[in-house]
Amino acid sequence: MVSSIAFMIGGYLADFLGRVRTMVISAVASSIALLIAYAVNKPLIVVLMVLTQSFFNNAYGVANTSIVGGGLR
């Protein structure tokens, strides 16, 4: 479910903010989510942060795929 939503929002963000900005924001947010999961170390927070990290990782993938596809034109 998280991945499906991330693909849609990631595509929208790539069009709205730009591919590179979306990739940078997604990479930073993904890293912060993992750092929070490590630092807090409570089961519910860890699960939520891993889902958040998955969301931003998939949004990064969409922007990355679109930048590669856009370069082939």
C-alpha positions as CSV (number, residue, x, y, z in Angstrom):
1,M,0.0,0.0,0.0
2,V,2.8,2.4,0.9
3,S,4.6,1.7,-2.3
4,S,1.6,2.3,-4.5
5,I,1.0,5.6,-2.8
6,A,4.7,6.5,-3.0
7,F,4.8,5.8,-6.8
8,M,1.9,8.2,-7.4
9,I,3.1,11.0,-5.1
10,G,6.7,10.5,-6.3
11,G,5.6,11.0,-9.9
12,Y,3.6,14.1,-9.0
13,L,6.6,15.5,-7.1
14,A,9.0,14.8,-9.9
15,D,6.7,16.8,-12.3
16,F,6.0,19.5,-9.8
17,L,9.4,20.0,-8.0
18,G,11.7,18.6,-10.7
19,R,13.4,15.2,-10.8
20,V,16.6,16.1,-9.1
21,R,15.0,18.0,-6.3
22,T,12.6,15.1,-5.7
23,M,15.6,12.7,-5.6
24,V,17.5,14.9,-3.1
25,I,14.5,15.4,-0.8
26,S,13.7,11.7,-0.9
27,A,17.2,10.7,-0.1
28,V,17.5,13.1,2.8
29,A,14.1,12.2,4.2
30,S,14.8,8.5,3.8
31,S,18.0,8.8,5.7
32,I,16.4,10.8,8.5
33,A,13.6,8.2,8.9
34,L,16.2,5.5,9.3
35,L,18.2,7.5,11.8
36,I,15.0,8.2,13.8
37,A,14.2,4.4,13.8
38,Y,17.7,3.7,15.1
39,A,17.7,6.4,17.7
40,V,14.2,5.8,19.2
41,N,14.2,2.0,19.2
42,K,10.6,1.5,20.1
43,P,8.7,-1.1,18.0
44,L,5.8,1.1,16.8
45,I,8.2,4.0,15.9
46,V,10.6,1.7,14.1
47,V,7.7,0.2,12.0
48,L,6.4,3.7,11.2
49,M,9.9,5.0,10.3
50,V,10.7,2.0,8.1
51,L,7.4,2.5,6.3
52,T,8.3,6.2,5.9
53,Q,11.7,5.2,4.6
54,S,10.1,2.8,2.1
55,F,7.8,5.6,0.9
56,F,10.7,8.0,0.3
57,N,12.8,5.3,-1.3
58,N,10.1,4.5,-3.8
59,A,9.5,8.2,-4.5
60,Y,13.3,8.4,-5.2
61,G,13.0,5.4,-7.6
62,V,10.2,7.1,-9.6
63,A,12.3,10.3,-10.0
64,N,15.4,8.3,-10.8
65,T,13.6,6.3,-13.5
66,S,12.0,9.4,-15.0
67,I,15.3,11.2,-15.2
68,V,16.9,8.2,-16.9
69,G,14.0,7.9,-19.3
70,G,14.0,11.6,-20.0
71,G,17.6,11.5,-21.0
72,L,17.0,8.9,-23.7
73,R,14.8,11.3,-25.8
